[in-house]
Amino acid sequence: MTSPASVKEGAELLQPLELGGMTLRNRIVMSAMTRSRTPGGVPNELNALYYRQRASAGIIFAESTAVSPYGIGFANTPGIFTDEQVEGWKRVTDGVHAEGGRIFLQLWHCGHNSHPSLLPGGATPIGPSAIAVKGTVRTETGRVPIGIPRALELEEIPGVIDEYRQAAVRAMRAGFDAVEVHAGNGYLVDQFLRDSTNRRTDRYGGSPENRMRLLLEITAAICEIWGADRVGVRLSPTNPSVFGITDSDPQALFVPVVEALESLALGFLDVVEGATGGATEQCPFDFARLRARFGGVYIANNSFTLRSGSAAIRDGRADMISFGRSFIANPDLVERCARGLALNDVNPQTIYGTGESGYTDYPVSSDGPGAGS
């Protein structure tokens, strides 16, 4: 069990904040986290319980959710491309709202991080370029290597943008409070952004301005549905993720990306500061330059504690702090922050899987001996 933080240390995290005409009751964000507990891609009652348990967060980002059957990259992850999925998500959003919470949907297309066994008709996964991909993905029969994707044809790109647009419409029908474009962690939009994976010679490749075009067109289309103040983007400028995605000059790429997103007057920017799954500092990067160029709510993510997150808000480096594994293990993370209680440790063996074990059975502070002491 991790050591407690004092109430004073977490005070900044507990302050309310305005975003998109909403008053968020605190600045603690639950990060979008794939948990692989949605068989068939339709959110279920267990998913609804999981999110309802964590509704005290200022924002819950629902787990990465596929905008298309061709955007799936892992078994048992949710989608937002059918009416049945909309109804499933409505059970989730209704539960969170009943507890006074706010829940945003992260719109996701895995691109080349997939496998034919996960896609309709055994289709070859798409990417910006036909380049061999590192890593593996989880399928129904276990982990399998990623192969060489099919390069997305120029005339197919409007169809991909429309998939995001239709997903945004369905997210509104499902009762979400806002939406986020997942443009980080090595997935489709990030694959277009990075020069290690984007070798195109058309208007979606080459210069940083061309490589960010897909992101901007998707985001603008979603803003037409939601209004810009209820739309945000997740970026991960120096996170290679498990897929080894990189860029030769991330500072020169992502500062203009954020400036372009700022021109759309988005409500929020959600930034993975550094690398995940290893040493945080793997590549020099001045994240303060992103913060300075964005006028909306800046959400910082990656390896923050309650103490360091509160300090980041106090120092003006962020408006909100996003927590991942701390929220997996502590459904009452906000309460623990407010009372200065110790945190449960996450069980890494049950992050992915089936059933309630390691999902909805973590104790809250009043449960069991020492759960919050």
C-alpha positions as CSV (number, residue, x, y, z in Angstrom):
1,M,0.0,0.0,0.0
2,T,1.4,3.4,-1.0
3,S,2.0,6.0,1.6
4,P,-0.7,8.6,2.4
5,A,-0.7,12.2,1.1
6,S,-1.8,14.9,3.5
7,V,-4.9,16.9,2.8
8,K,-2.8,19.9,2.3
9,E,-0.7,18.1,-0.4
10,G,-3.8,17.3,-2.4
11,A,-5.7,20.6,-1.9
12,E,-5.2,22.0,-5.4
13,L,-6.6,18.8,-6.9
14,L,-9.8,19.2,-5.0
15,Q,-10.7,22.7,-6.4
16,P,-13.5,23.0,-9.0
17,L,-12.9,24.0,-12.6
18,E,-15.0,25.2,-15.5
19,L,-14.8,23.4,-18.8
20,G,-17.2,23.6,-21.8
21,G,-20.0,25.2,-19.7
22,M,-19.7,22.5,-17.0
23,T,-18.5,22.9,-13.5
24,L,-16.1,20.0,-12.7
25,R,-16.1,19.3,-9.0
26,N,-12.4,18.6,-8.8
27,R,-9.2,18.5,-10.9
28,I,-8.6,14.8,-10.6
29,V,-9.1,12.9,-13.9
30,M,-9.4,9.2,-14.5
31,S,-7.4,8.4,-17.6
32,A,-8.7,6.3,-20.4
33,M,-7.5,2.7,-19.8
34,T,-8.2,-0.4,-21.8
35,R,-9.4,-3.2,-19.5
36,S,-10.5,-5.8,-22.0
37,R,-13.7,-6.6,-20.2
38,T,-16.2,-5.8,-23.0
39,P,-16.9,-9.0,-24.9
40,G,-18.5,-8.4,-28.2
41,G,-17.6,-4.7,-28.0
42,V,-20.9,-3.7,-26.2
43,P,-20.6,-2.1,-22.8
44,N,-22.3,-4.2,-20.1
45,E,-23.5,-4.0,-16.5
46,L,-20.0,-4.8,-15.1
47,N,-18.5,-2.0,-17.1
48,A,-21.3,0.3,-15.8
49,L,-20.5,-0.6,-12.2
50,Y,-16.8,0.0,-12.7
51,Y,-17.3,3.5,-14.0
52,R,-20.0,4.3,-11.5
53,Q,-17.6,3.4,-8.6
54,R,-15.2,6.0,-9.9
55,A,-17.7,8.8,-10.6
56,S,-16.2,11.2,-8.0
57,A,-13.5,12.1,-10.5
58,G,-13.7,15.6,-12.0
59,I,-13.6,13.8,-15.4
60,I,-13.7,10.1,-16.2
61,F,-12.3,9.3,-19.6
62,A,-14.0,6.1,-20.7
63,E,-11.6,3.6,-22.1
64,S,-10.4,3.9,-25.7
65,T,-13.4,3.1,-27.9
66,A,-13.2,2.0,-31.6
67,V,-14.9,4.3,-34.1
68,S,-15.2,1.5,-36.6
69,P,-15.1,-2.3,-36.8
70,Y,-11.9,-1.8,-38.8
71,G,-10.4,0.3,-36.0
72,I,-10.3,-2.5,-33.4
73,G,-6.9,-3.5,-32.2
74,F,-7.5,-5.7,-29.1
75,A,-10.0,-8.4,-28.2
76,N,-12.9,-7.5,-25.9
77,T,-12.6,-3.7,-26.2
78,P,-15.7,-1.5,-26.7
79,G,-16.9,0.3,-29.9
80,I,-19.2,3.2,-30.7
81,F,-20.2,2.2,-34.2
82,T,-23.6,0.4,-33.6
83,D,-26.9,1.2,-32.0
84,E,-26.3,-1.7,-29.5
85,Q,-23.1,-0.1,-28.4
86,V,-24.8,3.2,-27.9
87,E,-27.4,1.6,-25.6
88,G,-24.6,-0.2,-23.7
89,W,-22.7,3.1,-23.2
90,K,-25.9,4.8,-22.1
91,R,-26.1,2.4,-19.2
92,V,-22.6,3.6,-18.3
93,T,-23.2,7.3,-18.6
94,D,-26.5,7.1,-16.8
95,G,-24.8,5.4,-13.9
96,V,-22.0,8.0,-13.7
97,H,-24.5,10.9,-14.0
98,A,-26.6,9.4,-11.2
99,E,-23.5,9.8,-8.9
100,G,-23.0,13.4,-10.1
101,G,-20.0,12.6,-12.3
102,R,-18.9,13.6,-15.7
103,I,-17.7,11.1,-18.4
104,F,-16.0,11.8,-21.7
105,L,-15.5,9.3,-24.5
106,Q,-12.1,8.7,-26.1
107,L,-12.5,8.1,-29.8
108,W,-10.0,5.5,-31.1
109,H,-8.8,3.9,-34.2
110,C,-5.9,1.4,-33.8
111,G,-4.8,1.7,-37.4
112,H,-1.9,-0.7,-38.0
113,N,-1.8,-1.9,-34.4
114,S,-4.2,-4.8,-35.1
115,H,-4.5,-8.2,-36.6
116,P,-6.7,-9.7,-39.4
117,S,-8.4,-12.0,-36.9
118,L,-9.8,-8.9,-35.1
119,L,-11.2,-7.2,-38.3
120,P,-14.3,-7.9,-40.5
121,G,-13.5,-10.5,-43.1
122,G,-9.9,-10.9,-42.0
123,A,-9.0,-7.5,-43.4
124,T,-5.4,-6.3,-43.4
125,P,-5.0,-3.5,-40.8
126,I,-4.5,0.0,-42.3
127,G,-1.8,2.6,-41.6
128,P,-0.4,5.7,-43.2
129,S,2.3,3.5,-44.9
130,A,3.1,-0.1,-45.5
131,I,5.8,-0.4,-42.9
132,A,6.4,-3.4,-40.6
133,V,5.3,-2.8,-37.1
134,K,6.9,-3.9,-33.8
135,G,4.9,-5.5,-31.0
136,T,1.9,-7.7,-30.5
137,V,-1.8,-7.4,-29.9
138,R,-4.2,-9.4,-27.8
139,T,-6.6,-11.6,-29.8
140,E,-9.2,-14.2,-28.6
141,T,-6.5,-16.8,-28.8
142,G,-3.7,-14.9,-27.2
143,R,-1.1,-12.4,-28.3
144,V,0.0,-12.4,-31.9
145,P,2.7,-10.3,-33.8
146,I,1.6,-7.3,-35.8
147,G,2.3,-7.7,-39.5
148,I,2.8,-5.2,-42.3
149,P,-0.3,-2.9,-42.7
150,R,-1.9,-1.8,-45.9
151,A,-1.3,1.9,-46.7
152,L,-4.5,3.9,-46.5
153,E,-5.4,5.1,-50.0
154,L,-5.9,8.9,-50.4
155,E,-9.5,8.4,-51.5
156,E,-10.2,6.4,-48.4
157,I,-9.3,9.1,-45.9
158,P,-12.6,11.0,-46.1
159,G,-14.3,7.8,-45.1
160,V,-12.1,7.5,-42.0
161,I,-12.9,11.1,-41.1
162,D,-16.6,10.3,-41.4
163,E,-16.2,7.3,-39.1
164,Y,-15.0,9.7,-36.4
165,R,-17.8,12.1,-37.2
166,Q,-20.5,9.4,-36.9
167,A,-18.9,8.1,-33.7
168,A,-19.1,11.6,-32.3
169,V,-22.8,11.7,-33.1
170,R,-23.3,8.3,-31.4
171,A,-21.3,9.5,-28.3
172,M,-23.8,12.3,-27.9
173,R,-26.7,9.9,-28.2
174,A,-25.1,7.7,-25.6
175,G,-25.1,10.6,-23.1
176,F,-21.4,11.4,-22.8
177,D,-20.5,14.9,-21.6
178,A,-17.6,15.5,-24.1
179,V,-15.4,13.6,-26.5
180,E,-11.6,13.3,-27.1
181,V,-9.7,12.3,-30.2
182,H,-7.0,9.7,-29.3
183,A,-4.0,11.0,-31.2
184,G,-1.3,9.4,-29.1
185,N,0.3,6.2,-27.9
186,G,1.0,4.8,-31.4
187,Y,-2.6,4.5,-32.8
188,L,-3.8,5.7,-36.2
189,V,-3.7,9.4,-35.8
190,D,-0.4,9.2,-34.1
191,Q,0.9,7.0,-36.9
192,F,0.1,9.8,-39.3
193,L,1.8,12.4,-37.1
194,R,5.2,10.5,-36.7
195,D,7.8,10.4,-39.4
196,S,8.8,6.9,-38.3
197,T,5.5,5.5,-39.5
198,N,4.3,8.1,-42.1
199,R,6.3,7.9,-45.3
200,R,3.5,9.2,-47.5
201,T,4.3,11.6,-50.4
202,D,0.8,13.1,-50.7
203,R,-0.8,15.9,-48.8
204,Y,-1.0,13.7,-45.6
205,G,2.8,13.0,-45.5
206,G,6.1,14.8,-45.5
207,S,6.1,18.1,-43.6
208,P,4.7,18.4,-40.1
209,E,1.9,20.5,-41.6
210,N,0.9,17.6,-43.8
211,R,1.3,14.9,-41.2
212,M,-1.0,16.8,-38.8
213,R,-3.7,17.2,-41.5
214,L,-5.6,14.1,-40.6
215,L,-5.8,15.0,-36.9
216,L,-7.0,18.5,-37.7
217,E,-9.6,17.3,-40.2
218,I,-11.0,14.7,-37.8
219,T,-11.1,17.2,-34.9
220,A,-12.8,19.9,-37.0
221,A,-15.4,17.4,-38.1
222,I,-16.1,16.5,-34.5
223,C,-16.3,20.1,-33.4
224,E,-19.1,20.6,-35.9
225,I,-21.1,18.0,-33.9
226,W,-20.2,18.9,-30.4
227,G,-19.0,22.5,-30.4
228,A,-15.3,23.0,-29.9
229,D,-15.5,23.6,-26.1
230,R,-16.7,20.0,-25.6
231,V,-13.9,18.5,-27.7
232,G,-10.3,17.7,-26.8
233,V,-7.3,15.7,-28.1
234,R,-4.9,13.4,-26.4
235,L,-1.2,13.7,-27.5
236,S,1.9,11.7,-26.4
237,P,4.8,13.6,-28.0
238,T,7.6,11.4,-26.7
239,N,5.9,8.2,-25.7
240,P,7.1,5.3,-28.0
241,S,4.4,3.1,-26.4
242,V,4.8,-0.6,-26.7
243,F,4.8,-0.2,-30.5
244,G,8.1,1.7,-30.7
245,I,6.7,4.7,-32.5
246,T,9.0,7.8,-32.6
247,D,9.6,11.1,-34.4
248,S,12.9,12.5,-35.4
249,D,12.1,15.9,-34.0
250,P,9.0,15.8,-31.7
251,Q,9.4,19.4,-30.5
252,A,9.3,20.7,-34.0
253,L,6.3,18.6,-34.7
254,F,4.1,19.0,-31.6
255,V,4.4,22.7,-30.9
256,P,2.8,23.5,-34.3
257,V,0.3,20.7,-33.7
258,V,-0.8,22.4,-30.5
259,E,-0.9,25.8,-32.1
260,A,-3.2,24.4,-34.8
261,L,-5.4,22.8,-32.2
262,E,-5.5,26.1,-30.3
263,S,-6.8,27.8,-33.5
264,L,-9.9,25.5,-33.3
265,A,-10.6,26.8,-29.7
266,L,-10.8,23.3,-28.2
267,G,-12.0,22.8,-24.7
268,F,-9.1,20.7,-23.5
269,L,-5.7,19.1,-24.3
270,D,-4.7,15.8,-22.7
271,V,-1.0,15.3,-22.8
272,V,1.1,12.2,-21.9
273,E,4.2,13.9,-20.6
274,G,7.1,11.5,-21.3
275,A,7.1,7.8,-21.9
276,T,5.0,5.1,-20.3
277,G,5.9,1.6,-19.3
278,G,9.6,2.5,-18.6
279,A,11.8,5.4,-17.9
280,T,9.6,8.5,-18.2
281,E,12.4,10.7,-19.7
282,Q,13.5,9.0,-22.9
283,C,13.6,12.0,-25.1
284,P,14.2,15.7,-24.3
285,F,11.0,17.8,-24.6
286,D,9.8,21.1,-23.2
287,F,6.1,20.4,-22.3
288,A,5.8,23.9,-20.9
289,R,5.8,25.1,-24.5
290,L,2.7,23.1,-25.2
291,R,1.0,24.4,-22.1
292,A,1.9,28.0,-23.0
293,R,0.4,27.7,-26.5
294,F,-2.9,26.2,-25.5
295,G,-5.6,28.4,-24.0
296,G,-8.1,25.7,-22.9
297,V,-7.9,23.3,-20.0
298,Y,-4.5,21.5,-20.0
299,I,-4.6,18.0,-18.6
300,A,-1.2,16.4,-17.7
301,N,-0.8,12.6,-17.5
302,N,2.0,10.1,-16.7
303,S,3.4,8.9,-13.3
304,F,1.9,11.7,-11.2
305,T,1.2,11.2,-7.5
306,L,-1.3,13.2,-5.6
307,R,1.5,15.3,-4.2
308,S,3.3,15.9,-7.6
309,G,0.0,16.5,-9.3
310,S,-1.1,19.0,-6.8
311,A,2.2,20.8,-7.2
312,A,1.9,20.9,-11.0
313,I,-1.5,22.7,-10.6
314,R,-0.1,25.0,-7.9
315,D,2.8,26.0,-10.2
316,G,0.6,26.6,-13.2
317,R,2.0,23.6,-15.2
318,A,-1.4,22.0,-15.6
319,D,-5.1,22.6,-14.9
320,M,-6.0,19.0,-14.2
321,I,-4.0,15.8,-13.5
322,S,-4.9,12.5,-15.1
323,F,-4.3,9.3,-13.1
324,G,-4.3,5.7,-14.5
325,R,-3.4,2.8,-12.3
326,S,-4.2,4.8,-9.1
327,F,-7.8,4.8,-10.3
328,I,-7.8,1.2,-11.2
329,A,-6.9,0.3,-7.6
330,N,-8.7,3.1,-5.8
331,P,-12.3,3.7,-7.0
332,D,-12.4,6.3,-4.1
333,L,-9.2,8.1,-5.1
334,V,-10.8,11.5,-4.7
335,E,-12.0,10.6,-1.1
336,R,-8.5,9.3,-0.3
337,C,-7.0,12.5,-1.6
338,A,-9.4,14.6,0.5
339,R,-8.7,12.7,3.7
340,G,-5.0,12.0,3.3
341,L,-5.5,8.3,3.2
342,A,-3.1,5.7,1.8
343,L,-3.7,4.2,-1.6
344,N,-4.2,0.5,-2.6
345,D,-1.6,-0.9,-4.9
346,V,-2.6,-2.1,-8.3
347,N,-2.4,-5.8,-9.1
348,P,-0.7,-5.9,-12.5
349,Q,-1.9,-9.5,-13.1
350,T,-5.5,-8.4,-13.3
351,I,-5.3,-5.1,-15.3
352,Y,-6.5,-7.1,-18.4
353,G,-8.8,-10.1,-18.1
354,T,-12.4,-11.0,-17.5
355,G,-14.8,-10.7,-14.6
356,E,-14.8,-8.5,-11.5
357,S,-11.4,-9.6,-10.0
358,G,-9.1,-6.6,-10.2
359,Y,-11.9,-4.6,-11.8
360,T,-14.8,-3.9,-9.5
361,D,-13.6,-5.5,-6.3
362,Y,-10.9,-3.1,-5.0
363,P,-11.8,-2.0,-1.5
364,V,-12.8,1.6,-0.7
365,S,-11.5,3.3,2.4
366,S,-14.1,1.9,4.7
367,D,-13.7,-1.7,3.5
368,G,-11.4,-4.2,5.2
369,P,-8.5,-3.8,7.6
370,G,-6.0,-1.1,6.7
371,A,-7.7,-0.3,3.3
372,G,-7.4,3.4,3.9
373,S,-4.9,3.6,6.8
